[in-house]
């Protein structure tokens, strides 16, 4: 298991890089009689591998997710974006975690991001706000449930549409989750919503919640129907 960071760029270019990265890894492994595996949870009882997706929006060259006075230095716009991601997270999982194996990773423990909440430090939260730099240009939100079995073009576009829906409809994500969720028990734990527990649940969620994807024909009904089928 290893981790690679990619430099930020536009949505399509980063999706291109994802495919290039997988292609190169698989070919180098094959040359050395190995198999490059991008399964989210190849080994039972061990940590899985995610595809944590860092996102920010720029307007007129300025990062509109930064606010020097905001929680973890994020703006109200960024909060609304988070609100959209959390509201539509169950439907997003149909694109972001699209295999049965994905849901073997998305289980409590193993630092898996199963809780539909946001935080600047909590690894179990679906949305984390990196705080290791105070540079306004690099302020961003990190959506952690996706994994490498996703089609990045569809997954990234779906996440962006969810975030934009949050901004347009001013969806408030509520208060950040600062407690260690692994220590929550009983009723307290039940108050925190979680990602779907299976691919079937995610596809059902997408069937019921896909209007936000159809704006400006970014997604079309037939694409969603064929994906679910």
C-alpha positions, -999 to 999 in steps of 0.1 A, spaced: 0 0 0 13 34 -8 0 70 -13 7 94 -41 -3 131 -42 -11 149 -74 -7 186 -80 -41 203 -83 -54 213 -117 -87 215 -135 -113 187 -132 -107 170 -166 -69 173 -164 -67 157 -129 -91 129 -141 -67 124 -171 -38 121 -146 -56 96 -125 -60 73 -155 -25 79 -166 -12 70 -131 -32 37 -130 -21 28 -165 16 34 -157 15 15 -124 -3 -15 -139 22 -17 -168 53 -13 -146 39 -40 -123 32 -63 -153 68 -59 -165 79 -71 -131 55 -101 -129 33 -83 -103 -3 -70 -104 -11 -33 -97 -42 -35 -76 -65 -6 -71 -91 -24 -50 -103 -2 -21 -101 -31 4 -79 -59 -9 -70 -73 25 -95 -81 52 -86 -66 86 -62 -41 71 -66 -5 62 -80 1 27 -70 27 1 -91 57 -7 -90 84 -33 -93 115 -11 -104 143 -35 -93 179 -26 -115 205 -41 -116 243 -43 -132 269 -65 -116 300 -80 -133 331 -93 -114 358 -112 -82 340 -102 -90 342 -64 -97 311 -42 -132 317 -29 -129 290 -3 -105 311 19 -116 334 47 -91 345 73 -118 347 99 -137 315 91 -136 281 108 -104 264 98 -99 295 75 -128 285 52 -154 309 37 -191 307 39 -191 296 3 -169 267 12 -193 258 40 -222 257 16 -201 236 -8 -196 212 21 -233 213 28 -240 201 -8 -214 173 -6 -229 160 27 -265 164 15 -260 144 -17 -232 121 -3 -253 89 -5 -261 95 -41 -225 105 -48 -213 71 -36 -228 55 -66 -201 72 -87 -174 77 -60 -174 41 -45 -189 21 -74 -179 -15 -65 -191 -40 -39 -155 -40 -26 -158 -3 -19 -181 -10 10 -157 -34 26 -135 -3 30 -163 20 42 -168 5 76 -161 20 110 -125 17 123 -94 16 101 -97 55 98 -124 50 72 -144 82 64 -179 68 71 -194 98 90 -213 124 70 -198 153 88 -170 178 84 -140 186 106 -105 201 104 -89 171 121 -113 141 123 -102 113 100 -135 95 102 -154 126 88 -164 124 52 -152 160 47 -119 171 62 -104 206 59 -66 204 57 -50 230 80 -13 224 76 -10 256 56 -24 291 60 -18 300 24 -51 314 9 -43 298 -24 -43 263 -10 -74 265 12 -96 236 1 -120 209 13 -111 172 11 -139 146 3 -126 113 16 -151 85 8 -142 80 -29 -119 53 -39 -97 43 -69 -123 20 -85 -143 52 -95 -144 66 -129 -128 100 -121 -146 119 -148 -180 110 -135 -170 111 -98 -153 145 -99 -181 160 -120 -208 146 -96 -189 160 -65 -186 194 -82 -224 194 -90 -232 185 -54 -210 213 -41 -224 239 -65 -260 228 -55 -249 235 -19 -237 270 -28 -268 279 -49 -292 267 -22 -271 279 7 -271 244 23 -257 247 59 -236 218 69 -242 225 106 -215 225 132 -182 207 126 -177 173 143 -147 177 166 -151 147 188 -133 114 181 -162 95 166 -146 61 174 -152 70 210 -189 78 206 -213 51 218 -250 43 218 -273 73 211 -245 98 205 -231 76 177 -265 72 162 -269 109 158 -241 111 132 -253 100 97 -231 77 78 -224 68 41 -244 39 27 -234 4 38 -236 -13 3 -235 -5 -34 -272 -14 -36 -280 14 -11 -259 39 -30 -276 31 -63 -310 34 -47 -299 68 -33 -288 79 -68 -322 69 -82 -340 90 -56 -316 120 -56 -302 130 -90 -318 163 -99 -287 182 -88 -267 164 -115 -290 173 -143 -285 211 -142 -271 226 -175 -271 190 -189 -239 182 -171 -254 147 -165 -284 134 -185 -311 110 -174 -299 83 -197 -263 84 -183 -277 80 -148 -301 52 -159 -274 33 -177 -250 37 -148 -276 23 -123 -284 -6 -147 
